[in-house]
Amino acid sequence: MGEVKRQGIRNTLVVYAGTLIGAVSLLYVQPVLLTKEELGLTRLILSFASVTASLLSFGISSVTVRYLPRLHHPESGHRGFFGFLLLYMAITLLVGTLALLLAGPFLEDLYGTETGIFSRHLPHVLILSASYTLVLGFNAYCLALLRSVFPTVVNDIVLRLLFIAVIVVHYLGLVSSSAFLYLFVLTYSVQAILLFGYILMVDRPGLLPDLGHINRAIGLRAILRYASIMTFTSINSVTIKYIDSIFVGQVSISEVAVYSVAAFVGLVIEIPLVASERIASPAISHALANKDLPAVQRIYYRSARGFLLLGGLMFLLVVLNVKDALGFLPEGYADGAMITIIIALGALVNMATGVNHPILINSDRYIYGSVFMVTLLVATLIGNLLLVPRFGALGAAISSCLASIVYNGLKFEFIRRHYRMQPFDRASLWIVMIIGALWAALEWIDLPLPPLLSILLRSSAAIGLYCAALTVFRLWDGWMDQLPLPWVRSR
């Protein structure tokens, strides 16, 4: 477990560094150096491409994380699993791209012609979708080998720095708007190339797939069946993640910019969970493959408590300071404060339920993931259809928050029934009550000070009172074992 621990710690540090870069990019560089229309268009292209990539990849991420551990054999190049991955993605990319080209006119009519997302910007969507598909496959291969640090560096740091460089070049007038969009989507191609080179360097994988052995050991039909189910789940998951921006884009592209910035601030809360799940998924996959349920329980329980503790503090810092923080941005962005608060509430729920998603998708009843996602997607679509036309971006935020509550509730109940695991206790209730009480008490304090000083004083008060309350009620007991990446500590 020593190497897993080192990987987990490095992964977390890289994610936080990347988060800082991403925050500077989305909260300062993009709103200041791009117009609202340009920012909104890049987010819209990214949203559509992400949904498309979830279809083009045809479940390759889940297939790799689930089945590569069963074929793990460095001496034989894992029986050519990497070659199988390349062949798999080549076929899905070819078939999927042809289908998207044929469906482009229909999708344009369905979504609307004002943005031109499927006419003027179809090449951008295709390039980004193909690149992102490769990134998904290569990332999953690295994660399945428990080599997550370099992919995290590329995804969270290199990619964001490249995008900032592209924005600066465009702002200085060195490239046209059209060239800017192509450079934006090509940054993901650079990411795919870097990951491909890294895999060849550190793993020396077999490029010729041993299909006979893969079929005997796992079964090609079993792989395709699992991929089909996971694709369905992935499409639902990604669609839910980006559907709010897509619906807001029908109202106004500039409003997509405001929504993206406000939502990013709220989603900062769940970044530790996102970082942890990259390590948790292969670790849980290995544990379930070895029928080591105590290890799964240890990961689940500690993550739920640790992320509730950390998420509660991050939630307070975000919701108490969002109005002042957005006030530093160009005109119009401060209107997204309520969007941030609602998104942050959904993110807190996601944090508090721990690493439940990796348990669900790696279990022997992974099909329930698809069932839950269908339910969630239908509810999200209905929510956006009803709320966005009436409330605009705020309606999308409400729908997203409700989606987080519903989906995590379904996963919680599944794990409770199937594995007899329930990570919450009386201490969890006390933590929630402390978070609510401090939010209610500090929200109404309006300091007649400059925004930056106000943020510093309010944050200091929130941190001090939160830590004091946890100490008084002795909720710090065993806190070192509850912090993020708890599964890296073996007994």
FIVO-986571 format. One record per residue (C-alpha): residue in three letters; x, y, z. Coordinates in steps of 0.5 Angstrom, whole numbers, padded with zeros to 4 digits, always signed. Example, Ala and Ser with C-alpha at 12.3 -4.5 7.8 and 13.67 -1.06 7.14 Angstrom:
# FIVO-986571
ALA+0025-0009+0016
SER+0027-0002+0014
***
This chain:
# FIVO-986571
MET+0000+0000+0000
GLY+0006+0005+0001
GLU+0006+0006-0007
VAL-0001+0008-0007
LYS+0000+0012-0001
ARG+0005+0016-0005
GLN+0001+0016-0011
GLY-0005+0019-0007
ILE-0001+0024-0003
ARG+0002+0027-0010
ASN-0005+0026-0014
THR-0008+0031-0008
LEU-0003+0036-0008
VAL-0003+0036-0016
VAL-0010+0037-0016
TYR-0010+0043-0011
ALA-0005+0046-0015
GLY-0009+0045-0022
THR-0015+0048-0018
LEU-0011+0054-0017
ILE-0009+0055-0024
GLY-0016+0053-0026
ALA-0019+0058-0021
VAL-0014+0064-0024
SER-0016+0062-0031
LEU-0024+0061-0030
LEU-0025+0067-0025
TYR-0020+0072-0028
VAL-0016+0070-0034
GLN-0022+0068-0038
PRO-0028+0073-0036
VAL-0023+0079-0037
LEU-0019+0077-0043
LEU-0025+0074-0047
THR-0032+0077-0048
LYS-0038+0073-0045
GLU-0040+0071-0052
GLU-0033+0068-0053
LEU-0032+0065-0046
GLY-0039+0062-0047
LEU-0038+0059-0054
THR-0032+0055-0051
ARG-0036+0052-0045
LEU-0041+0050-0050
ILE-0037+0047-0055
LEU-0033+0043-0049
SER-0040+0041-0046
PHE-0043+0038-0053
ALA-0036+0035-0054
SER-0036+0032-0047
VAL-0043+0029-0049
THR-0040+0026-0055
ALA-0034+0023-0053
SER-0038+0019-0048
LEU-0041+0016-0054
LEU-0035+0015-0058
SER-0031+0012-0052
PHE-0036+0007-0052
GLY-0034+0005-0044
ILE-0027+0004-0045
SER-0025+0008-0039
SER-0030+0003-0035
VAL-0027-0003-0039
THR-0020-0001-0038
VAL-0021+0000-0030
ARG-0025-0006-0029
TYR-0021-0011-0033
LEU-0014-0009-0034
PRO-0013-0012-0027
ARG-0015-0019-0029
LEU-0010-0019-0034
HIS-0004-0015-0031
HIS+0002-0019-0033
PRO+0008-0014-0034
GLU+0012-0019-0037
SER+0007-0021-0043
GLY+0005-0013-0044
HIS-0001-0015-0040
ARG-0003-0020-0046
GLY-0003-0014-0051
PHE-0009-0010-0047
PHE-0006-0003-0049
GLY-0006-0006-0057
PHE-0014-0008-0055
LEU-0015-0001-0053
LEU-0012+0002-0059
LEU-0016-0002-0063
TYR-0022-0001-0059
MET-0022+0006-0060
ALA-0020+0007-0067
ILE-0027+0003-0069
THR-0031+0007-0064
LEU-0028+0013-0066
LEU-0029+0012-0074
VAL-0037+0009-0073
GLY-0038+0015-0068
THR-0035+0020-0072
LEU-0039+0018-0078
ALA-0046+0018-0074
LEU-0045+0025-0072
LEU-0043+0027-0079
LEU-0050+0024-0081
ALA-0054+0027-0075
GLY-0051+0034-0075
PRO-0056+0037-0079
PHE-0062+0034-0075
LEU-0058+0036-0068
GLU-0058+0043-0071
ASP-0065+0043-0072
LEU-0067+0040-0065
TYR-0062+0045-0061
GLY-0063+0051-0065
THR-0059+0055-0071
GLU-0057+0061-0067
THR-0051+0058-0064
GLY-0049+0054-0070
ILE-0046+0049-0066
PHE-0047+0044-0071
SER-0046+0048-0077
ARG-0040+0053-0076
HIS-0037+0049-0070
LEU-0038+0042-0072
PRO-0030+0041-0074
HIS-0029+0044-0067
VAL-0034+0039-0063
LEU-0031+0033-0067
ILE-0023+0035-0066
LEU-0025+0036-0059
SER-0029+0030-0058
ALA-0024+0025-0061
SER-0018+0028-0057
TYR-0022+0027-0051
THR-0024+0020-0053
LEU-0017+0018-0053
VAL-0015+0022-0047
LEU-0021+0018-0043
GLY-0018+0011-0045
PHE-0010+0013-0044
ASN-0012+0016-0037
ALA-0016+0010-0035
TYR-0010+0005-0037
CYS-0005+0009-0033
LEU-0010+0009-0027
ALA-0011+0002-0028
LEU-0004+0001-0027
LEU-0004+0006-0021
ARG+0000+0011-0024
SER-0004+0017-0023
VAL+0000+0023-0022
PHE+0003+0024-0029
PRO-0004+0024-0032
THR-0007+0028-0026
VAL-0001+0033-0028
VAL-0003+0033-0035
ASN-0010+0034-0034
ASP-0010+0039-0028
ILE-0004+0043-0030
VAL-0001+0043-0037
LEU-0008+0043-0040
ARG-0010+0049-0036
LEU-0003+0053-0037
LEU-0004+0051-0045
PHE-0011+0054-0045
ILE-0009+0060-0041
ALA-0003+0061-0047
VAL-0008+0060-0052
ILE-0012+0066-0049
VAL-0007+0071-0048
VAL-0004+0070-0055
HIS-0011+0071-0058
TYR-0012+0077-0053
LEU-0006+0080-0056
GLY-0009+0080-0063
LEU-0004+0074-0065
VAL-0009+0070-0068
SER-0016+0071-0070
SER-0022+0068-0067
SER-0023+0062-0072
ALA-0016+0060-0070
PHE-0017+0061-0063
LEU-0022+0056-0063
TYR-0018+0051-0066
LEU-0012+0052-0062
PHE-0017+0051-0056
VAL-0019+0044-0058
LEU-0012+0042-0060
THR-0010+0043-0053
TYR-0014+0036-0052
SER-0010+0033-0057
VAL-0003+0035-0054
GLN-0006+0032-0048
ALA-0007+0025-0051
ILE+0000+0025-0054
LEU+0003+0027-0048
LEU-0001+0021-0044
PHE+0001+0016-0050
GLY+0008+0018-0050
TYR+0008+0017-0042
ILE+0005+0010-0043
LEU+0010+0007-0048
MET+0016+0010-0043
VAL+0013+0007-0036
ASP+0010+0001-0038
ARG+0012-0002-0045
PRO+0005-0005-0046
GLY+0004-0010-0052
LEU+0001-0007-0058
LEU-0001-0013-0061
PRO-0007-0015-0057
ASP-0008-0023-0055
LEU-0015-0023-0057
GLY-0015-0031-0056
HIS-0013-0030-0049
ILE-0017-0024-0047
ASN-0023-0028-0050
ARG-0021-0034-0045
ALA-0020-0030-0039
ILE-0025-0025-0039
GLY-0030-0026-0046
LEU-0030-0021-0051
ARG-0038-0021-0051
ALA-0037-0020-0043
ILE-0033-0014-0045
LEU-0038-0011-0050
ARG-0044-0012-0045
TYR-0040-0009-0040
ALA-0038-0003-0045
SER-0045-0002-0047
ILE-0048-0001-0040
MET-0043+0003-0038
THR-0043+0007-0044
PHE-0051+0008-0043
THR-0049+0010-0036
SER-0043+0015-0038
ILE-0047+0018-0043
ASN-0053+0020-0038
SER-0047+0022-0033
VAL-0044+0027-0037
THR-0050+0029-0040
ILE-0053+0031-0033
LYS-0046+0034-0032
TYR-0046+0039-0038
ILE-0054+0039-0040
ASP-0055+0045-0035
SER-0050+0049-0040
ILE-0053+0047-0046
PHE-0060+0049-0044
VAL-0057+0056-0041
GLY-0054+0056-0048
GLN-0061+0056-0052
VAL-0063+0062-0047
SER-0056+0066-0048
ILE-0049+0065-0050
SER-0047+0070-0045
GLU-0051+0067-0040
VAL-0047+0061-0041
ALA-0041+0065-0039
VAL-0044+0067-0032
TYR-0047+0061-0031
SER-0040+0057-0032
VAL-0036+0062-0027
ALA-0041+0062-0022
ALA-0042+0054-0022
PHE-0034+0053-0022
VAL-0034+0057-0015
GLY-0039+0052-0012
LEU-0036+0046-0015
VAL-0029+0048-0012
ILE-0032+0044-0006
GLU-0032+0037-0009
ILE-0025+0038-0012
PRO-0022+0034-0006
LEU-0027+0028-0008
VAL-0026+0028-0015
ALA-0018+0028-0014
SER-0019+0022-0009
GLU-0024+0018-0014
ARG-0018+0017-0019
ILE-0015+0013-0014
ALA-0021+0010-0010
SER-0024+0007-0017
PRO-0018+0002-0018
ALA-0016+0001-0011
ILE-0024-0001-0010
SER-0024-0005-0016
HIS-0018-0009-0014
ALA-0021-0010-0007
LEU-0027-0013-0010
ALA-0024-0017-0015
ASN-0020-0020-0009
LYS-0027-0020-0005
ASP-0024-0016+0001
LEU-0030-0012+0003
PRO-0027-0010+0009
ALA-0022-0006+0005
VAL-0028-0003+0001
GLN-0032-0001+0008
ARG-0025+0002+0011
ILE-0025+0007+0004
TYR-0032+0008+0004
TYR-0033+0010+0012
ARG-0027+0014+0012
SER-0028+0018+0006
ALA-0035+0020+0008
ARG-0033+0023+0015
GLY-0027+0026+0012
PHE-0030+0029+0006
LEU-0036+0032+0010
LEU-0031+0035+0015
LEU-0027+0038+0010
GLY-0033+0040+0005
GLY-0037+0043+0011
LEU-0031+0048+0012
MET-0030+0049+0004
PHE-0038+0050+0004
LEU-0038+0056+0009
LEU-0032+0059+0006
VAL-0035+0059-0001
VAL-0042+0061+0001
LEU-0040+0067+0006
ASN-0036+0070+0001
VAL-0038+0069-0006
LYS-0042+0076-0007
ASP-0035+0079-0005
ALA-0031+0075-0009
LEU-0035+0075-0016
GLY-0035+0083-0015
PHE-0028+0083-0017
LEU-0030+0080-0024
PRO-0033+0085-0030
GLU-0040+0087-0030
GLY-0045+0082-0030
TYR-0042+0076-0026
ALA-0044+0078-0019
ASP-0051+0076-0021
GLY-0049+0069-0021
ALA-0048+0069-0013
MET-0054+0065-0012
ILE-0052+0060-0017
THR-0046+0059-0014
ILE-0050+0058-0007
ILE-0054+0053-0010
ILE-0049+0049-0014
ALA-0045+0049-0007
LEU-0050+0046-0003
GLY-0051+0040-0008
ALA-0043+0039-0008
LEU-0043+0039-0001
VAL-0048+0033-0001
ASN-0043+0030-0006
MET-0038+0030-0002
ALA-0041+0028+0005
THR-0043+0021+0001
GLY-0036+0020+0000
VAL-0033+0015-0006
ASN-0040+0012-0007
HIS-0039+0012-0015
PRO-0033+0007-0015
ILE-0036+0002-0011
LEU-0043+0002-0015
ILE-0039+0002-0022
ASN-0034-0004-0020
SER-0039-0008-0016
ASP-0042-0014-0019
ARG-0049-0011-0020
TYR-0046-0005-0024
ILE-0052-0005-0028
TYR-0056-0001-0022
GLY-0051+0005-0024
SER-0055+0005-0031
VAL-0062+0005-0028
PHE-0060+0010-0023
MET-0057+0015-0028
VAL-0063+0014-0033
THR-0068+0016-0027
LEU-0063+0022-0026
LEU-0063+0024-0033
VAL-0070+0024-0034
ALA-0071+0028-0027
THR-0066+0033-0030
LEU-0069+0034-0037
ILE-0075+0035-0034
GLY-0072+0040-0029
ASN-0069+0044-0034
LEU-0075+0044-0039
LEU-0079+0047-0033
LEU-0074+0052-0030
VAL-0069+0054-0035
PRO-0074+0058-0039
ARG-0077+0061-0033
PHE-0071+0062-0029
GLY-0065+0062-0034
ALA-0059+0060-0031
LEU-0061+0060-0024
GLY-0066+0054-0026
ALA-0061+0050-0028
ALA-0057+0051-0022
ILE-0063+0049-0018
SER-0064+0043-0023
SER-0057+0041-0022
CYS-0057+0041-0014
LEU-0063+0037-0014
ALA-0060+0032-0019
SER-0054+0031-0014
ILE-0058+0030-0008
VAL-0063+0025-0012
TYR-0057+0021-0015
ASN-0053+0021-0008
GLY-0059+0018-0005
LEU-0060+0012-0010
LYS-0052+0010-0009
PHE-0053+0011-0001
GLU-0059+0006-0001
PHE-0056+0001-0006
ILE-0049+0001-0002
ARG-0053+0000+0004
ARG-0058-0006+0002
HIS-0052-0009-0002
TYR-0046-0009+0002
ARG-0049-0007+0009
MET-0045-0001+0009
GLN-0048+0006+0012
PRO-0042+0011+0014
PHE-0046+0016+0018
ASP-0047+0016+0025
ARG-0049+0021+0030
ALA-0043+0025+0029
SER-0045+0026+0022
LEU-0051+0030+0024
TRP-0047+0034+0029
ILE-0043+0036+0024
VAL-0049+0038+0019
MET-0052+0042+0025
ILE-0046+0046+0026
ILE-0045+0048+0018
GLY-0052+0050+0018
ALA-0052+0054+0025
LEU-0045+0058+0022
TRP-0048+0059+0016
ALA-0054+0062+0019
ALA-0050+0066+0024
LEU-0045+0069+0019
GLU-0049+0070+0013
TRP-0053+0076+0016
ILE-0046+0080+0018
ASP-0045+0085+0013
LEU-0038+0088+0014
PRO-0037+0096+0012
LEU-0030+0094+0009
PRO-0027+0093+0002
PRO-0029+0087-0001
LEU-0022+0083+0000
LEU-0021+0085+0008
SER-0029+0083+0009
ILE-0027+0076+0005
LEU-0021+0075+0010
LEU-0025+0077+0016
ARG-0031+0073+0015
SER-0026+0067+0013
SER-0022+0067+0019
ALA-0029+0068+0023
ALA-0032+0062+0020
ILE-0025+0057+0020
GLY-0024+0059+0028
LEU-0032+0058+0030
TYR-0032+0051+0026
CYS-0026+0049+0029
ALA-0028+0051+0036
ALA-0035+0047+0035
LEU-0032+0041+0032
THR-0027+0041+0038
VAL-0033+0042+0044
PHE-0037+0037+0041
ARG-0030+0032+0040
LEU-0032+0031+0033
TRP-0024+0032+0031
ASP-0023+0025+0035
GLY-0019+0021+0029
TRP-0019+0026+0025
MET-0012+0024+0022
ASP-0015+0018+0019
GLN-0021+0022+0016
LEU-0018+0026+0012
PRO-0018+0026+0004
LEU-0015+0020+0001
PRO-0016+0015+0008
TRP-0016+0009+0004
VAL-0008+0010+0003
ARG-0007+0008+0011
SER-0007+0001+0012
ARG-0008-0002+0019
***
